[in-house]
Amino acid sequence: MSAPLRVGLAGLGTVGGGVVRLLAEHADLIAERAGRSIVLAAASARDKARKRDLPLDGARWVDDAVSLAAASDVDVVVEVIGGAEGVAKTLTEAAIVAGKPLVTANKAMLALHGTALARLAEAKGVPIACEAAVAGGIPIVKALREGLAANRISRVFGILNGTCNYILTQMQTSGRGFADVLSEAQALGYAEADPSFDVDGIDAAHKLAVLAGIAFNRPMDFSAVHIEGIRAVEAVDIEYARDLGYRIKLLAIARRTATGIEQRVHPCMVAADSAIAHVDGVFNAVVAEGDFVDRTMYVGRGAGAGPTASAVVADLIDVARGRVPPLFGVGIARLADIPASPMRRHVGPYYVRLNVLDRPGVIADVAAILRDENISIESMLQRARALSGEAVPVVLVTHETEEAAMQRALSAIAGLPASIAAPCMIRIEQL
């Protein structure tokens, strides 16, 4: 058997701790599959004094994580610090310049700097492996880049944030509001004390930017991702969705269109009988569509020590075997120059909930605004009449229309004297 692959690990949080345990507990299995043993040679974390129940015996402690890049006893660097900038990025660049393979779980760094890092890695002749950066234990990067390599991918979409999926699932099953369920998710450890990164859609958008770059062999373009979170989804919208035959999910969607690659993260209404509608709780799901394979779906745990460590160590096995392909699946010179399609060009049906005063002429005014924007109504739902002069919710479902027209219409409706709150709009995704 060849000499051991010596790992320098930066970060001993949830994911780093999982990597340490997995390397120790499955050492023999990993050696069989890698063709050589994989050992933890050095480790670094922000707080050396912190008590950790980890099998770190035999691993050298490093105070400065960046020094792992130049360490003579480190063959491959694993970066699980996180963050788009700072130590994580400095270490990554230093490792590549030093000619050492990099394994990373850092979706934010890749979303913002992935193309530049891939260019540097190609120039230095070293691989970047990033299976753990997207969807935890789901091997979606390998599926897109290798398993589906013979296909022209038309669309990749899915549930990429377990926190949001847990909150929406609990709202669906319990009828409670967002704030109440968020507090429960924080108490259970499914949401951070500051949940903004998750519930505002940023985490899912980082992951989508990485997936879109790999799926379409184009530069990663986080700035082109349209991002909306789930804070505005109310319990009443969950109820109306049920009545209309839908469930609400936060989806991340990238697809080819006539105007370029569309990338968007936002709440969607999906048919209640669709497969993705039944991916609940903290689970993730990714669907990839190719011209020869048709549709493939991958479901699993998208975060946590075990699933994410599984992806990190799978990448280490590939490094040990010398079989890591380029980050995008093709060389930098072969990346496609496909433009980003702006959100205003998106076309689809919409759910719109209005909160208007119940008085004569209001619906006619709304209908006139929609008519002027060439928006056709498929159905309208008003559960009950309000007392004279009080507000009443009115739900509209439109036929397919362009986003720009819908946004103009919503702005005009919000300006009506009878409108007492901004309309709530949720896109209906036809999967």
N, C-alpha and C positions, 0 to 999 in steps of 0.2 A: 504494500500500500504506500502511496506517496506521502510526503511530509505533511504534517497537519496544516490546515488553513488557519492562520492566527488572526483573530478578530479584535479590533479596537472598537469598543462600544462607547458612544457618546450619548448619555441620557439613561437614567435609571428610574424613571417614573413607571407608570403603568405598563407601557409597551416595553421599555428597556428591561424591567423586571421580568416580564414574560419571556423575553428572549433569553435571559440568563437561565431561567428555570427550564425552558425547553431544551437548550443546549446541554444542560446537565442531565435531565431526566431521560432524554432520548438520544444520548450520545452514541450508543451502538447503532441504533437504527439510522441516524443521520450519517454516520461514517459509512455504512453499507450503501446508502443511496448517493452519497457524494463521492465515493471512491477514495475517501481520505477522511480523517477525523477533522472536525471543526471545533476549535477550542477558543475560549475567551482568554486573550492574552493581556488585555488592558482595558480599563473602564474609567469613565469620568462622569461626574455629575456636579451640580451646582453646590450641593451641601454634603461634604464628606462625613460630617458628624451625624447625619440623620440615621436613625436606626432602620436597618433594612434586613428583612429575613430572606436573604438571597445567598445562594452558594457561590460566593465570590472568591473562595480560597484558590490561590494559584494565579489570580488575575492581578496585575500590577495596577495600583491606583495612580491616576493622572489628574493633577489639579487643573491644568489647562487643556481643555478638550482639543483645541486646535493643534496641540503638539502631537496628537495621535497620527496626524498626517505624515510626520517625519520620523515616527518611531521605527526603529530597525526591527522590533519584534512584532510589528503589525503588518499583515498582508492585505487586509481589507478593512475599510472603515464603515461602521454602521452608525448612521446619524438618526437618532430618534429624539432629538431635543425639541424640534418644532420651531415655527416662526419663520417668516419669509426672509428676515434679515438677521443681523447680529451674528452670534457665535455659529449658528447652524450654517449660514451661508459662507462665512469665512472658513469654517472647517471643510465644507464641501469643496470649495474652490482649491483649498490647500491640498486636500487629498488627491484631487484630479491632477493638479500640477505635479504632485509627487509621484504620479503614475500608479496610484492605488485605486482599485475598484471601489465604488461607493454603493452602499445599500441604504436607502432612505425611505422613511415613512412620511416625509414632509410634503404634504399636498400644497400648502401655501407657497413654499419656496419654488416648487416645480411650476405651479400655476403662473407665478410672476416671472420666474427666471429660468424655466425649464429649457427653453430654446437656446439661450446663451450658455447654459451649463452643458447641454448636449453638444454644442459646437466646440466648447473647450475640451470635453471628454473625447470627442472624435479626433481632435488635433493631437491629443496626448495618447491616444490608443488605449483608453481604459473604459470599462463599462459603467453605466449607471443603472441600477436595478431599483424598481420602485413599486413592486406589487402591493406593499403595505400602505401606500399613499392613498389608495382608493378602495372603499368598501371592505376594509378589514380582511377577514378570512376568505372572501370571495375572490377567486383567481381571475378577475376580469381583465387585468392588463395582459396576462398571458393569453387569455382567450381571444382578445382583439388582435394582438400583435402576432400571435403564433397560430392558435387553433383556427382562426378565421382569416388567415393571411391570404388565402386565395380568393376572398370575396371583396367586392366593392361594397363598403358599408354605407347604408342609406340613412340609418338612424340608430342612435344609442340613447337610451333614457332609463330613468329608474328612480328609486328611493335611495338617496345617498346620505341621509342623516337620520340616525336612529332616535335622537331626541325629539325631533319634529314628528317622526312617525309614531312614537309612543304617545305624545300629546294628542295628536289627531285621533289616534285609536281610542284613547280614553274618552275624549270628547264624544266620539261616535257611540261608544258603548254605555256611557254613564249619563250623557246629556249635560255634563257640567261645562262651564265656560273655560276659556283659555287660561286666565290668571290662576284659577283654582287648580287646574291640572298641572300647570307649570310648577306651582309650589310643591305639589306632590312629587313631581319628577325630580325636583331639586332635593327633596328629603330622601328619595330613594337612590340618589347618586346618578340618575340618568341625565341630569342637567346641571350645568355649572352654576355657581353663585351669580355670576354674570353670564346669562344665557345668550347674549346678543349674537355671538358668532354662529350659534346654531339656529336659533329661532328667526333670525333675520336673513337666513339663507346663504350666508357667506361661506360657511364650511362646505355646503353642497356645491356652491359655485366654483370653489377651488378645485374640487374633485372633478367637476364637469369639464373645466378647462383642460385638465390633464387627459381625461378620456377622449375629448374631442380632438386634441392634438394627435393622439395615438390612432384613433379610429379613422381619421381623415388624412393622416400624414401631412399635417399642416402645423405651422408654429402655434404653440400654446398662446392663447389670447384672452386672458382673464378680463381685460378691459372691455371686451365685446360681449360679455355675459350679462344678460338682463337679469336682475336679482330682485325678488320680492320674498319676504318671509311670511310667517303664519300668524303674526300678532292680530291682524285684522279679521281673521276667521272667527265668527261668532257661533254660539250654539245653535242659533236660529238657522244659520246657513247649513249646518250639519243636518238639521231636521228637513229643510227644504230639499237638500240633496237626496236624502233618503226617499222623500215623496216622489222625486223626479227619476229615481232609479240610478242614482249615483252615490259614490263615496268621495270624500275629499282627501287628497294626498298631496304632499309637497313633492313635486317631481323636478328632476333635472333632465333637460332634454336638449340634445344636439342632433340636427338633421340637415341633410342636403336640401336646398331649395333652388328654385330658378334664379334667385338673387344672391346665393351664396350659402354659407354655413350659418344656420340659426342656432344660437346658444341661449338658453333661458332656464331660470329657476324660479318657480312660483307655485302657489297652490293650484291644483287642478281638480276638476270634477271628472272622475273616470267611471265608466259603467260598472255597476255593482257586481255584475257577473264576470268581469274581467279578472285575469289571474293576479294582476298587480293590486287590485282593490282588496285582496285578501292577504296581502303581506302586512302583518300587523306588529304592534309593539316596537321593540328596538331593532327588529330585523331590517336589513337592506335588501334591495333587489335591483338587478340591472338586466335590461333587455337590449340585445344587439340584433339588428336586422341587416342581412347581407343578400346580395342578388342570387347566390346559388344556395346558401344554407337556409334562406328564409328567416325565421325568427328563432332566436335562442334566448333562454332566460336563466338567470343565475340568482339564487336566493341564499342568504346566510347572515351570520352576525357581522355587522359592519364596523364594530369597534370592540374594545376590551383587550385585556392582556393576552388571552389565549389566541383568539382569532388573528389579531394583528401580528403577534409573535410568529404564528404559523406562516404568515406571508413573508416576514423578514427572513426566517430561516430557510424557507423555500428558495428565496433569492440567493442566500449564502450557498446553498447546495448547487445552484446553477453556476455561481462564481467558481466554486471548487471544481466543477466539471468543465469550466471554460466554455460555457454555452449561453452567455448572456448576449442577446441581440442588441442592436442600437436602440436607444430610448424610444424613438418613433417607429422602429421597425425598418426604416430606410435611413440612408445617410442624409446629412443636413442639406446637401446640394439637391437632393431629390424631393425635398418637401414641396408640397403643392402651394401655388400662389392663388388660393381660393379666398375671395373676399368674405368678410363677415356680413351676414344679412341683418339689417337693423330691425329692432323689435317692431317698429311701426309698420313693417311689411308683413308681419305675421298675419295669417288668415285662419280663422276658425270660428266655431260657435261660442257664445258667451252666456253665462248666467249673470243676471243683474238684479240686485235687490234694492228697491227704492224705499225710502221712508218719507212719505208725502202726506199732506193734509187731505183728508177724505172730503172733497167737495167737488161740485160739478166742473167739468172742463179740464181737470188735471191730467187724466189719462189721454185726452185728446191733445193736450200740449206736449206730453211725452211722445206720443205717436208722431206728431208733426216733426219733432226734432229728429227722431229716428228715420222718418221718411226723407227728410232733407239730406241725411247722410247715407241714404240708400241702404239702410239696415232693415232687414225683414224679420218680423217677430214670428217665431215658431209656436210659442205658447205663452200664456200669461196666467198667473196664479195669484188670487187674492182670497185669503181664507175667510175673512169676515169683514163686514162693514164696521167702521168705528163710529163712535158718537160724533155728532155734527161738530166739525171743526177740529177733531183730534187726528193724530197721525195714524197711518195704517201702512204696513209693509205690503209692497206689490213686487212680485217676482216675474221677471221676463226671461225667456230663453230665446236667443236669436238664432237665425240661420248663419251660415258662414259669412263672415265679413272681415274687412281689414282692420287691424289694430288701430291705425291712425284715425279711421272714421269712428270707431268705437270710443276712443279717448276724447275726440271732439264732442261727440254726443253726450258723453257722461259729464263733461265740463258744462255743457249747455243746460243739461237737466239739473245739475247742482245749483245753477243760477236761477231756477224757477222760484217764484215767490212761495209756492206750495211745498217746495223741497226743504225739509228741516234738518237733513243730514246728507253728507256726501254719499252718492250711490256706492254700494258694495258690488264689485265685479270679480268674478272668478271664471277663468277660461275653462271651457269644456274640451277635454283632450280625447280625440277619437283614436283609440288604440286597437 
